[in-house]
Amino acid sequence: MERAAKKEAVEQLNGVFKTTSVAVVAQYSGLTVAQMQKLRSQMKQAGASVKVSKNRLAKIALEGTDVVAIGPMLKGPTVIATSDDPVAAPKVAVEFAKANEKFVIIGGSMGTTVLNVDGVKALASLPSLDELRAKIVGLLVAPATKIAQLANAPAGKLARVIQAYASKSEAA
């Protein structure tokens, strides 16, 4: 790699590390190109990204970012999965690791917090940001629906009583 290309790669990685909320480090030694493409597509669908870089360049790019703690994990052939959603990258990485034993999760970082393998798995077990938003909206809408039902119930009962008197009057 030329010096200019290295500098550009470091700047690009630094930009990714500054904007990400979570980073997962894994070893991918022994995976085929097709398996790596599958991993990349799964990450992209979840709103995450996968970066394979020289460890030395990645360590330089980590300086001055929140996820600097993953630096010591960068040994051997490693891949770094990042996402803005704190659950997206860990969830895809854990699912991919279950299907491919050659993909080994080493650890990660959520902001300034260092995560071990168990920490990454715990993050993966949480609901995604969209699922949490849906639950909150459901909780907010439920009381309003109940209030509307309660407000309409007396009027409905009154209408049925009047209809019963009207039916009684017509029958007589």
C-alpha positions in Angstrom: 0.0 0.0 0.0 1.3 3.5 -0.8 1.6 6.0 2.0 -1.3 8.2 0.6 -3.6 5.2 0.4 -2.7 4.2 3.9 -3.4 7.8 5.1 -6.8 7.8 3.3 -7.7 4.3 4.8 -6.8 5.5 8.3 -8.9 8.7 7.9 -11.9 6.7 6.5 -11.7 4.2 9.4 -11.3 7.0 11.9 -14.5 8.6 10.6 -16.4 5.3 11.0 -15.1 4.8 14.5 -16.1 8.3 15.6 -19.7 7.9 14.4 -20.3 4.4 15.5 -22.0 3.5 18.8 -20.8 -0.1 18.9 -17.9 -2.1 17.4 -17.6 -5.9 17.4 -14.2 -7.6 16.7 -14.1 -11.1 15.4 -11.6 -13.4 13.7 -12.5 -14.7 10.3 -9.7 -17.0 9.4 -10.9 -19.9 7.2 -14.1 -18.2 5.9 -14.7 -18.4 2.2 -15.3 -15.3 0.0 -19.0 -16.4 -0.3 -19.3 -16.5 3.5 -17.8 -13.1 3.9 -20.1 -11.7 1.3 -23.1 -13.3 3.1 -21.8 -11.6 6.4 -21.5 -8.3 4.6 -25.0 -8.5 3.1 -26.6 -9.5 6.5 -24.8 -6.6 8.2 -26.0 -4.2 5.5 -29.6 -5.4 5.9 -29.4 -4.8 9.6 -27.9 -1.3 9.2 -24.4 -2.3 10.2 -21.1 -2.5 8.3 -18.1 -4.7 8.2 -14.5 -3.5 7.8 -11.4 -5.6 7.2 -8.3 -3.6 7.6 -4.7 -4.0 8.5 -4.5 -4.1 12.3 -1.8 -1.6 12.5 -3.8 0.9 10.4 -7.0 0.2 12.4 -5.1 0.8 15.7 -3.9 4.2 14.4 -7.5 5.0 13.3 -8.9 4.1 16.7 -6.9 6.9 18.4 -9.2 9.7 19.6 -12.4 7.7 19.3 -14.7 6.2 21.9 -14.1 2.6 20.7 -10.3 2.9 21.2 -10.5 0.1 23.8 -10.8 -2.6 21.0 -7.2 -1.9 20.0 -5.6 -4.8 22.0 -8.2 -7.2 20.4 -6.8 -6.6 16.9 -4.5 -9.5 16.5 -4.4 -11.9 13.5 -7.0 -11.8 10.7 -9.8 -9.7 12.3 -12.9 -8.1 11.1 -14.6 -5.1 12.7 -18.4 -4.8 12.6 -19.9 -1.4 13.4 -23.4 0.1 13.7 -25.2 3.1 15.0 -27.8 0.9 16.6 -26.1 -0.7 19.6 -27.9 -4.0 18.9 -27.6 -4.4 15.1 -23.9 -5.4 14.7 -23.8 -7.7 17.8 -27.0 -9.5 16.8 -25.8 -10.2 13.2 -22.3 -11.2 14.4 -23.7 -13.7 17.0 -26.1 -15.2 14.6 -23.4 -15.5 11.9 -21.0 -17.1 14.5 -23.6 -19.7 15.3 -23.8 -20.8 11.7 -20.0 -20.6 11.0 -17.7 -22.0 13.6 -14.7 -20.3 11.8 -16.1 -16.9 12.6 -15.0 -16.3 16.3 -16.2 -13.2 18.2 -13.3 -11.8 20.3 -15.1 -8.9 22.0 -16.1 -5.4 21.3 -16.9 -1.9 22.6 -20.0 0.0 23.1 -19.0 3.6 23.5 -16.1 3.7 26.0 -17.3 0.4 27.6 -15.2 -2.7 26.7 -17.2 -5.8 26.0 -16.0 -9.4 26.2 -17.7 -12.2 24.2 -20.5 -12.5 26.8 -21.1 -8.8 26.7 -21.5 -8.9 22.9 -23.9 -11.9 23.3 -25.9 -10.0 25.9 -26.2 -7.0 23.6 -27.3 -9.3 20.8 -30.1 -10.7 23.0 -31.7 -7.3 23.5 -34.5 -6.0 21.2 -33.5 -3.7 18.4 -34.1 0.0 18.5 -37.0 -0.3 16.1 -38.6 -3.0 18.3 -38.2 -0.8 21.4 -39.8 2.1 19.6 -42.8 0.0 18.5 -43.3 -1.2 22.1 -43.2 2.4 23.4 -45.7 3.5 20.8 -47.9 0.6 21.7 -47.8 1.5 25.4 -48.7 5.1 24.6 -51.5 4.3 22.2 -53.2 1.7 24.5 -54.5 4.1 27.1 -55.9 6.4 24.4 -57.8 3.5 22.9 -59.2 2.5 26.2 -60.3 6.1 26.9 -62.1 6.2 23.5 -63.8 3.0 24.3 -64.9 4.2 27.7 -66.2 7.5 26.3 -68.2 5.7 23.6 -69.6 3.0 25.9 -72.3 5.2 27.7 -73.5 6.6 24.5 -73.8 3.1 23.0 -75.7 1.9 26.0 -78.1 5.0 25.9 -78.7 4.3 22.2 -79.6 0.7 22.9 -82.0 1.7 25.7 -83.8 4.2 23.4 -83.9 1.6 20.6 -85.5 -0.9 23.1 -88.2 1.6 24.1 -88.8 2.4 20.4 -89.1 -1.3 19.6 -91.5 -1.7 22.6 -93.6 1.2 21.4 -93.9 -0.2 17.9 -94.9 -3.6 19.2 -97.7 -2.1 21.4 
